[in-house]
């Protein structure tokens, strides 16, 4: 999977989740940091180009700031 991370406004999270869920099997969106508004979009192999086009289109409607994020587990 290819993971992309974005900072979005809280009010846009539900909208994005709703739209992205319509593309079932292509991606999975999850909230990584609700406090800051960071989401992860995990893109399934073979759908990267399609999802890039969809994300570019969604970026015209919703402010989605790409961010760097590490999913490495914390060692406690």
C-alpha positions, 0 to 999 in steps of 0.5 A: 500500500501507498500511504499519503498523509494530509492535514485537513479541517475537522469539518472536512474529515467526514466529507472526505471519508464519505467520498473516499468510501464510495471508492471501495477497494481502492483506498482506506482513509483513517484519522491519524491525529484528530487533534491536529487534523491529520488523515492517512489515505492508504491506496491499494496497489494498482490504483495509485494513478486513479487515486492521485487524480481523485485527490487532485479533484478533491483538493479543488473543493477541500483544503488538503495540505500534504504532510510528512508522517511516520507510522512507526510504533512508539516503543514503550 
